[in-house]
Amino acid sequence: MIQEKVGRDRNTGIMEELLLYILDNNIDEIVPKFSFQLGFFYPEIMKISTKYRINDQELLEMLVKHKYAIRELHDKYVRCPYCKSYRLLVQLKCPHCGSTNVSKVTLVSHVPCGYIGVLEEMNISEGKRICPKCEKKLGAKDKDWLQIGSLYKCDKCGELFEIPSVQFKCVTCNKTFGYKEAEYENIYKYKINFEKIKSLTKKILLKSIINELKKDNVKVEINPQLTGLSGLKHTATLQAKKDNNSLLVDILFEGEIDDIMSIYGKIIDLGQPNHIILIPKNISEDLSLDESQLKIVKYDKISDIPNLIRKKIK
């Protein structure tokens, strides 16, 4: 039971970090890329999957399970049924004798005499192909002769055929197999439900703050109820306490900056010296505020906030 709880807590922490990462980077779709070294991978989430040594696919399926993403088919690819490698060479085989000694040939029609045959099998004289029927040079393409298609010829048994058999050779394990034995793998992309994640930004962030500060034995109270000097009741985003230190924190996101003046009034009424306001750096540059009086702390990314609070409470 304890191990299960530890596993759940770990997954919750990973999920919170991943969601904040998605918010920070405005990710609305996670699409796979391919390398022979890694196979198919998802570069948008490699930072998180590598950090926690968790499979990309497992991490993405966690998003799907909690309805933060929708899985969609991106493409399908053949891989080796023996070693699961995508490093494959494609070979064409004769459907009659099974030889891979197959050549692609051109089927042509000689307009003056009506002969139909294989271009590559005609004799050459003075740089021109000779029609085996009328023994005249073919002349100009699309005027004296027409290309009417392509065929394959087995150079072992001599058979002509339109559709060759396909064989795969794995470069990694050196085994060969046909299309019936091949594994045809689904490769998925993930559409992020960004609006849902964005609507839960504060909830996700507060969970992350609690979990991060817990590591430093910092107790966090969400939406603490406080009484000002005037007797009015106030609340803040959170209050962090460690030993005899206490820090009040108000966090504002884009679209909430107009609330900053009401927070200023609250700060004066509460009269608490350790009261900070966290606001986005890109928004704060457009504001004319007495930052020393308001004790403003600017953040670049939402995921930076837990560490900024940690620094202030120490």
N, C-alpha and C positions, 0 to 999 in steps of 0.2 A: 504493500500500500504506500509506504514512504517513497519507494522508487517511482511509483506511478505519479505521485504528487510532484516529485522533483522533475520528472519528465514533462508533466503538464506546465509547471512553472517555467521551465526552460523554453518550451514551445511558445508560451504566451509572450515571453520576453523577446524571442526571435520575431514573432509576428508583429509586435509593437514597433520594433526597430525597422522591420521591412516596410510597414505602413508609413512610418515617418519618412523613410527614404523615398518612397513613392511620392509623397507630398512635396518633399524638398525639391525633387527633380521633375515634377509635373509629368510623371510617366503615365500615359494612357493606353499603351500597348507594349507587350513584351514579346519580341519576335526572336526566334532562334537564329543563330549563325553556325557555320560549320568550319571545323579545322580537322585535319587528319590526326592531330595529336589528341584533341579533346572530343572529337565527334561533334554532335550537336550540343550547343550550349547557349545560355541566355546571358549576354553581357550586362544587361541592365541590373541583374541581381547577383552577379558574381561576387561583389564586395561582401554581401551578407552570407551567401552560401559558403564562400571560402572561409570567412571568419568563424563560422560555427561548424564547419566541416559537414555540411548537410548537402544532399543531392539537390541540384537545381529543380528537378521535376518534383521532388517531395515538397520543396518550399512553395512552388507554384500551386501544387494541389492543395496546400493549406489555404491559399488565397481563394481557390475555387470552393472549398468546403465551407468557408465562412461567407461565401457570396460576395467577396471583394473582387472577383474576376470571373470571366466566362472563358472556358476553354473552347477553341475553334481549331479545326483542321487547317494546318498551314501547307503541308505537302506530304507525299509518300515517297519513300526511298527503299531500294533493295539493300539488304545487308547479309553477310555471311551467316548461314545457319549453324556453323560450327564454332566460330570465335566471335561472332557478332560485329565484326569489322565492316566498315563502309569502304575500305580500300579494295575496290574490285576492278578487274579488267573484264571487258565484255568481248566475247568471241562469237563469231558466226560459224555455224556448222552446216554441212550438207545434210538435208533431211533424208537422203537415200542411204549414204554410207557412213555418216557421222564424222567425216573428216573436217578439220578446221582449215584445210587448204582450199579456201573459197575466194573467188575473185568477183568483183562487180563488173559487169559488162554492159555495153550500150546496144540497144536494139534499134536498127535504122531501116529506112525504106529508100531504095534508089528509084527516084521518080521516073526517069526515062524507060527503064525496063521492068519496074514493079518488083524488083527483088527485095525481100525482107530477110535480114540476117544480123549477125553480131559484128559490129564495127571492128572490134579488136582482133577478130579472126581473119580479116581481109589482108591480103598482101599489100605491101607498100612499094611504089615506084616513083622515083623523083619527088619524094616527100608527100605523095598523094596515095590514098587508099584506092585499091582496084576492086571493082565489083566482080565477084566470082561468076556472075551470070552472063553479063554482056562484055566483061573484061575491059571496061572503060573506067577512066578515073571518075571518082565520085563528083568532083566539081565543088561548087559552093554550097555550104550548109544552108538549109531552109529554102534553097532554090532547086538544086539538083538532087539533094538528098535531105531526108527529114529524120530527126531523132524521135522515135515513137515510144520510147520507154527504156527502162533499165531492168536487167535480170542479174541473177547470180549464177556463176558456173563453178562447179566442183572440179578443181584441177587434178583430182585423184581419179574419180569415176567418170568424169566428163558430162555429168547430168546438168541441165539448165533448170533453174527453178526461180520462182518469183519471190518467195518468202523463205529465208533461211531459218534454221533453228538457232536458238540463243543459248549460250553457255557462259557462265561467270567463273572467273578465276580469282580467288582471294589472294591478294598480295601479302597479307599478314600470315596466314597459315598454309598458303600454297595449295589449298584444296579447290577442286572444281565442282560445280553443281549447276543444275538446270533451273528454269523458272519455277518448276513445281516444288523444288526443295528450298528455293530462296525464301528468306523472311522479308515480307513487305511491310515496312515499319511506318506507322502513323507518326508524323511530326506535328506538334501542336504550337499554336501561338495563343497568347492570353490577352483578352480585352479587359482592361482594368475598369472597374466600376468607380471611377474617380470621384464622382459626385457623392457617392455613399461614403467613401473614405474621408472626403473633405468635410462632410457634415458631422463626422465623428472625430474631427481633429483634436478638439479640446479633451474629449474623453480618452482618446488614445494617448495624448501627450501626458495627461495627469497620471495615468497608469505607469507610463514610462518614468516619470519623475519619481513616483513612489518607489518603484523597483530599483532605480539607480541610487537614490539617496539612502535607501535601506542598507546598501552595502557599506555606507559610512556611519551607520547607526543614527541616522537623522530621521526623526519622526515627522510625518507630514499629515496635516489636517486640511481637508478640502473644504472650501467655502466656510471658513471659521466665522462664527457670529461674535462681533466685537461692539463694545459700547464706547462712543466718543465722549469727549469732554462736555459736549452739549446734551448728553443723554440719549442722542440718536443711535439707533442700531445700524451697524455697517457690516459688510462682508467683503472678503477679498478672494482672489482665486485660490490661494493656499497660504498656510502658515507652516514654516519649517522650524523645528526645534532640535537643538543638540546641546547637551549639558545646560549651561546657563544662557546660551545664545538663542535668539529668536529672530526670525526674518519673515516679514509679511511680503507677499508677492502678488502683484496683479499682472496678468498676461493679456496683451491685446494682439489681435490678428488684423490682417488687412480688412478694412471695412468697419473696424471698431475704434478707429483713432479718435472719432468725435467724442468718445467716452472719457478722454484723458482729462478734461477739465473737471468732470464730476469726481474723478479719482483724486485730483489735486485737492478738492474741497474735503474729501474723506481723509486724506493724509493729514491736513491741518487739524481736523476735528479729533482724529485719533491720537495725534501727538507722539506717534512712535517713531523713533529715529531710524530704525532699520526697516524701511518700507520701500521696495523697489518696484519699478514698472518696466516690464519687458515689452519692447515694441520692435517691429520689423525695421531693419536698417534702411532699406530702400524708401520706406515711408517717412522715417524720422528726419531724413535730409530735407524734406519739404516743410518741416514744422519749425516755428520760431518759439522755442521753449527755454525756460530756465532749468537746464538739466541738473544743475547742482541742487536746486530746491526740490525738484521732482524725483531726483535719483533715478534717472532713466538708464536702462541697460539695453543696448541694441543687439539684436541677433540677426545673423545672416540666414540661417536655416532653422526650421522648427526643431530639428533633432539636436541643435546646439543648446537648447534651453536647459535641460537637466544639468549639464555640466556648468553652465553659467550660474545656476542657483547653488550648485555644490561649492563653487569658488567663493560665493558671498557668505555662505553659512559657516565656512571654516574659520 
